[in-house]
Amino acid sequence: MSEKELIALWEKETEEWFMNKALFLLSYRPRSEKEMEQRLQMYLKKSEPTLKKAPFFSQLKTEQVIKKVIADFKKKRLINDQEFIFWWCEQRSRFRPRSLIQLKTELRNKGVDRKIIDQGLKAAGYNEEKMAKALLEKKLKAIRGKERKRKILLYLTRKGFPYRLVKNLIDERFDLA
């Protein structure tokens, strides 16, 4: 076997290893493209000492292999930032409601482009008022006492909801006014 064939074989094996790692990550939850790339880079750094012992490692282009794996997953629609936004919005509305500002920040931290975020949030039908109401109802059960109204107002504004929206929601509640 020639050196070129060995390098190609090693590259193919490395690609399969990255594919398995990517599938493992996707088994937990959907991932954004950038998030997947970062996680695969992290796996590469962790396993680099072992990989360096292998022959031809210096000639192996791991960055290209990672990009190839991600491109392959995008083609197969296993990684899709638009669908990731839908999933993320659904999870946030169900389990941990967030303001629009916080949601956008979280998605930006996951590596999703601003344009895709704006399009995805419109398509997902994100409703900030609905999220604020959900948090308001949750806090009404937990907070008691004289300063209930003020505490809830401060809590919701700290969560990133606009003051006017929070004030209107609180004023609507007859038991708080």
CYANA upper distance limits for C-alpha pairs under 8 A (distance plus 0.5 A):
  1 MET  CA      5 GLU  CA      6.80
  1 MET  CA      6 LEU  CA      7.26
  2 SER  CA      6 LEU  CA      6.85
  3 GLU  CA      7 ILE  CA      6.71
  4 LYS  CA      8 ALA  CA      6.75
  5 GLU  CA      9 LEU  CA      6.58
  6 LEU  CA     10 TRP  CA      6.52
  7 ILE  CA     11 GLU  CA      6.50
  7 ILE  CA     56 PHE  CA      6.87
  7 ILE  CA     59 GLN  CA      7.89
  7 ILE  CA     60 LEU  CA      7.42
  8 ALA  CA     12 LYS  CA      6.67
  9 LEU  CA     13 GLU  CA      6.74
 10 TRP  CA     14 THR  CA      6.63
 10 TRP  CA     60 LEU  CA      8.29
 11 GLU  CA     15 GLU  CA      6.60
 11 GLU  CA     60 LEU  CA      6.93
 11 GLU  CA     61 LYS  CA      8.30
 11 GLU  CA     62 THR  CA      8.49
 11 GLU  CA     65 VAL  CA      7.93
 12 LYS  CA     16 GLU  CA      6.79
 13 GLU  CA     17 TRP  CA      6.75
 14 THR  CA     18 PHE  CA      6.77
 14 THR  CA     62 THR  CA      8.32
 14 THR  CA     65 VAL  CA      7.99
 15 GLU  CA     19 MET  CA      6.63
 15 GLU  CA     65 VAL  CA      6.25
 15 GLU  CA     66 ILE  CA      7.84
 15 GLU  CA     69 VAL  CA      7.27
 16 GLU  CA     20 ASN  CA      6.66
 17 TRP  CA     21 LYS  CA      6.82
 18 PHE  CA     22 ALA  CA      6.56
 18 PHE  CA     40 LEU  CA      7.45
 18 PHE  CA     65 VAL  CA      8.48
 18 PHE  CA     66 ILE  CA      7.40
 18 PHE  CA     69 VAL  CA      7.52
 19 MET  CA     23 LEU  CA      6.58
 19 MET  CA     69 VAL  CA      6.69
 20 ASN  CA     24 PHE  CA      6.57
 21 LYS  CA     25 LEU  CA      6.80
 21 LYS  CA     40 LEU  CA      7.84
 22 ALA  CA     26 LEU  CA      6.72
 22 ALA  CA     36 MET  CA      7.60
 22 ALA  CA     40 LEU  CA      7.63
 23 LEU  CA     27 SER  CA      6.61
 24 PHE  CA     28 TYR  CA      7.79
 25 LEU  CA     29 ARG  CA      7.61
 25 LEU  CA     31 ARG  CA      8.36
 25 LEU  CA     36 MET  CA      8.48
 26 LEU  CA     30 PRO  CA      5.93
 26 LEU  CA     31 ARG  CA      7.09
 30 PRO  CA     79 ILE  CA      7.79
 30 PRO  CA     84 PHE  CA      6.60
 30 PRO  CA     87 TRP  CA      8.11
 31 ARG  CA     35 GLU  CA      6.64
 31 ARG  CA     36 MET  CA      6.53
 31 ARG  CA     79 ILE  CA      7.02
 31 ARG  CA     80 ASN  CA      8.43
 31 ARG  CA     81 ASP  CA      8.26
 31 ARG  CA     84 PHE  CA      6.90
 32 SER  CA     36 MET  CA      6.65
 32 SER  CA     79 ILE  CA      6.92
 32 SER  CA     80 ASN  CA      7.08
 32 SER  CA     81 ASP  CA      5.66
 32 SER  CA     84 PHE  CA      6.59
 32 SER  CA    110 LYS  CA      6.99
 32 SER  CA    111 GLY  CA      7.31
 32 SER  CA    112 VAL  CA      7.13
 33 GLU  CA     37 GLU  CA      6.80
 33 GLU  CA     70 ILE  CA      7.70
 33 GLU  CA     79 ILE  CA      6.64
 33 GLU  CA     80 ASN  CA      7.44
 33 GLU  CA     81 ASP  CA      6.94
 33 GLU  CA    111 GLY  CA      7.79
 33 GLU  CA    112 VAL  CA      8.08
 34 LYS  CA     38 GLN  CA      6.68
 34 LYS  CA    110 LYS  CA      7.26
 34 LYS  CA    111 GLY  CA      5.39
 34 LYS  CA    112 VAL  CA      7.48
 35 GLU  CA     39 ARG  CA      6.69
 35 GLU  CA    110 LYS  CA      6.06
 35 GLU  CA    111 GLY  CA      6.61
 36 MET  CA     40 LEU  CA      6.62
 36 MET  CA     70 ILE  CA      8.19
 37 GLU  CA     41 GLN  CA      6.62
 37 GLU  CA     66 ILE  CA      7.57
 37 GLU  CA     67 LYS  CA      8.21
 37 GLU  CA     70 ILE  CA      7.77
 38 GLN  CA     42 MET  CA      6.69
 39 ARG  CA     43 TYR  CA      6.80
 40 LEU  CA     44 LEU  CA      6.66
 40 LEU  CA     66 ILE  CA      7.52
 41 GLN  CA     45 LYS  CA      6.76
 41 GLN  CA     66 ILE  CA      8.35
 42 MET  CA     46 LYS  CA      6.80
 43 TYR  CA     47 SER  CA      6.72
 44 LEU  CA     48 GLU  CA      6.28
 47 SER  CA     51 LEU  CA      6.71
 48 GLU  CA     52 LYS  CA      6.41
 49 PRO  CA     53 LYS  CA      7.46
 50 THR  CA     54 ALA  CA      7.85
 51 LEU  CA     57 PHE  CA      7.13
 52 LYS  CA     57 PHE  CA      6.20
 52 LYS  CA     58 SER  CA      8.08
 53 LYS  CA     57 PHE  CA      8.11
 56 PHE  CA     60 LEU  CA      7.01
 61 LYS  CA     65 VAL  CA      6.99
 62 THR  CA     66 ILE  CA      6.69
 63 GLU  CA     67 LYS  CA      6.81
 64 GLN  CA     68 LYS  CA      6.53
 65 VAL  CA     69 VAL  CA      6.68
 66 ILE  CA     70 ILE  CA      6.75
 67 LYS  CA     71 ALA  CA      6.54
 68 LYS  CA     72 ASP  CA      6.56
 69 VAL  CA     73 PHE  CA      6.68
 70 ILE  CA     74 LYS  CA      6.59
 70 ILE  CA     79 ILE  CA      8.10
 71 ALA  CA     75 LYS  CA      6.64
 72 ASP  CA     76 LYS  CA      6.79
 73 PHE  CA     77 ARG  CA      6.50
 73 PHE  CA     78 LEU  CA      5.60
 73 PHE  CA     79 ILE  CA      6.16
 74 LYS  CA     78 LEU  CA      6.37
 74 LYS  CA     79 ILE  CA      5.40
 74 LYS  CA     80 ASN  CA      6.75
 79 ILE  CA     84 PHE  CA      8.36
 80 ASN  CA     84 PHE  CA      6.61
 81 ASP  CA     85 ILE  CA      6.74
 81 ASP  CA    112 VAL  CA      7.05
 81 ASP  CA    116 ILE  CA      7.97
 82 GLN  CA     86 PHE  CA      7.14
 82 GLN  CA    116 ILE  CA      7.18
 82 GLN  CA    117 ILE  CA      8.26
 82 GLN  CA    120 GLY  CA      6.24
 83 GLU  CA     87 TRP  CA      6.76
 84 PHE  CA     88 TRP  CA      6.51
 85 ILE  CA     89 CYS  CA      6.55
 85 ILE  CA    107 LEU  CA      7.99
 85 ILE  CA    117 ILE  CA      7.47
 85 ILE  CA    120 GLY  CA      6.38
 85 ILE  CA    121 LEU  CA      7.64
 85 ILE  CA    124 ALA  CA      8.32
 86 PHE  CA     90 GLU  CA      6.71
 86 PHE  CA    120 GLY  CA      7.24
 86 PHE  CA    121 LEU  CA      8.03
 86 PHE  CA    124 ALA  CA      6.13
 87 TRP  CA     91 GLN  CA      6.69
 88 TRP  CA     92 ARG  CA      6.63
 89 CYS  CA     93 SER  CA      6.54
 89 CYS  CA    103 LEU  CA      8.31
 89 CYS  CA    121 LEU  CA      8.21
 89 CYS  CA    124 ALA  CA      7.75
 89 CYS  CA    126 TYR  CA      7.57
 90 GLU  CA     94 ARG  CA      6.63
 91 GLN  CA     95 PHE  CA      6.38
 91 GLN  CA     96 ARG  CA      7.73
 92 ARG  CA     96 ARG  CA      5.24
 92 ARG  CA     97 PRO  CA      5.45
 92 ARG  CA     98 ARG  CA      6.99
 93 SER  CA     97 PRO  CA      5.35
 93 SER  CA     98 ARG  CA      7.91
 93 SER  CA    131 MET  CA      6.93
 97 PRO  CA    131 MET  CA      5.83
 97 PRO  CA    132 ALA  CA      7.95
 97 PRO  CA    134 ALA  CA      7.66
 97 PRO  CA    135 LEU  CA      7.15
 98 ARG  CA    102 GLN  CA      6.48
 98 ARG  CA    103 LEU  CA      6.46
 98 ARG  CA    128 GLU  CA      8.41
 98 ARG  CA    131 MET  CA      6.96
 98 ARG  CA    132 ALA  CA      8.23
 98 ARG  CA    159 LYS  CA      7.38
 98 ARG  CA    160 GLY  CA      8.17
 99 SER  CA    103 LEU  CA      6.61
 99 SER  CA    128 GLU  CA      6.50
 99 SER  CA    131 MET  CA      7.49
 99 SER  CA    132 ALA  CA      7.76
 99 SER  CA    159 LYS  CA      6.97
 99 SER  CA    160 GLY  CA      5.83
 99 SER  CA    161 PHE  CA      5.70
100 LEU  CA    104 LYS  CA      6.61
100 LEU  CA    128 GLU  CA      6.63
100 LEU  CA    160 GLY  CA      8.06
100 LEU  CA    161 PHE  CA      7.96
101 ILE  CA    105 THR  CA      6.70
101 ILE  CA    160 GLY  CA      6.76
101 ILE  CA    161 PHE  CA      8.30
102 GLN  CA    106 GLU  CA      6.60
102 GLN  CA    159 LYS  CA      8.08
102 GLN  CA    160 GLY  CA      6.95
103 LEU  CA    107 LEU  CA      6.76
104 LYS  CA    108 ARG  CA      6.58
104 LYS  CA    117 ILE  CA      7.40
105 THR  CA    109 ASN  CA      6.63
106 GLU  CA    110 LYS  CA      6.84
107 LEU  CA    111 GLY  CA      7.08
107 LEU  CA    112 VAL  CA      6.23
107 LEU  CA    117 ILE  CA      7.63
108 ARG  CA    112 VAL  CA      5.70
108 ARG  CA    113 ASP  CA      7.17
108 ARG  CA    114 ARG  CA      7.52
108 ARG  CA    117 ILE  CA      8.46
112 VAL  CA    116 ILE  CA      7.31
112 VAL  CA    117 ILE  CA      7.10
113 ASP  CA    117 ILE  CA      6.71
114 ARG  CA    118 ASP  CA      6.73
115 LYS  CA    119 GLN  CA      6.73
116 ILE  CA    120 GLY  CA      6.31
117 ILE  CA    121 LEU  CA      6.49
118 ASP  CA    122 LYS  CA      6.81
119 GLN  CA    123 ALA  CA      6.65
120 GLY  CA    124 ALA  CA      6.37
121 LEU  CA    125 GLY  CA      6.65
121 LEU  CA    126 TYR  CA      6.14
122 LYS  CA    126 TYR  CA      7.07
127 ASN  CA    131 MET  CA      7.04
128 GLU  CA    132 ALA  CA      6.68
128 GLU  CA    161 PHE  CA      8.24
129 GLU  CA    133 LYS  CA      6.63
129 GLU  CA    165 LEU  CA      7.66
130 LYS  CA    134 ALA  CA      6.75
131 MET  CA    135 LEU  CA      6.88
132 ALA  CA    136 LEU  CA      6.51
132 ALA  CA    156 LEU  CA      7.69
132 ALA  CA    161 PHE  CA      7.50
132 ALA  CA    166 VAL  CA      7.72
133 LYS  CA    137 GLU  CA      6.61
133 LYS  CA    169 LEU  CA      7.64
134 ALA  CA    138 LYS  CA      6.79
135 LEU  CA    139 LYS  CA      6.61
135 LEU  CA    156 LEU  CA      8.05
136 LEU  CA    140 LEU  CA      6.56
136 LEU  CA    152 ILE  CA      7.60
136 LEU  CA    156 LEU  CA      8.02
137 GLU  CA    141 LYS  CA      7.26
138 LYS  CA    142 ALA  CA      7.35
139 LYS  CA    143 ILE  CA      6.37
139 LYS  CA    152 ILE  CA      7.27
140 LEU  CA    144 ARG  CA      8.09
140 LEU  CA    152 ILE  CA      8.21
143 ILE  CA    148 ARG  CA      6.58
143 ILE  CA    151 LYS  CA      8.33
143 ILE  CA    152 ILE  CA      8.28
144 ARG  CA    148 ARG  CA      6.27
147 GLU  CA    151 LYS  CA      6.58
148 ARG  CA    152 ILE  CA      6.67
148 ARG  CA    176 LEU  CA      8.09
149 LYS  CA    153 LEU  CA      6.64
149 LYS  CA    170 ILE  CA      7.71
149 LYS  CA    176 LEU  CA      6.47
149 LYS  CA    177 ALA  CA      8.30
150 ARG  CA    154 LEU  CA      6.60
151 LYS  CA    155 TYR  CA      6.54
152 ILE  CA    156 LEU  CA      6.62
153 LEU  CA    157 THR  CA      6.69
153 LEU  CA    163 TYR  CA      8.47
153 LEU  CA    166 VAL  CA      6.87
153 LEU  CA    167 LYS  CA      7.45
153 LEU  CA    170 ILE  CA      8.01
154 LEU  CA    158 ARG  CA      6.52
155 TYR  CA    159 LYS  CA      6.82
156 LEU  CA    160 GLY  CA      7.22
156 LEU  CA    161 PHE  CA      6.40
156 LEU  CA    166 VAL  CA      7.17
157 THR  CA    161 PHE  CA      5.53
157 THR  CA    162 PRO  CA      6.84
157 THR  CA    163 TYR  CA      6.53
157 THR  CA    166 VAL  CA      7.60
161 PHE  CA    165 LEU  CA      7.54
161 PHE  CA    166 VAL  CA      7.22
162 PRO  CA    166 VAL  CA      6.89
163 TYR  CA    167 LYS  CA      6.48
164 ARG  CA    168 ASN  CA      6.56
165 LEU  CA    169 LEU  CA      6.70
166 VAL  CA    170 ILE  CA      6.65
167 LYS  CA    171 ASP  CA      6.56
168 ASN  CA    172 GLU  CA      6.63
169 LEU  CA    173 ARG  CA      7.21
170 ILE  CA    176 LEU  CA      7.06
170 ILE  CA    177 ALA  CA      7.71
171 ASP  CA    176 LEU  CA      7.52
171 ASP  CA    177 ALA  CA      6.13
172 GLU  CA    177 ALA  CA      8.20
173 ARG  CA    177 ALA  CA      6.99
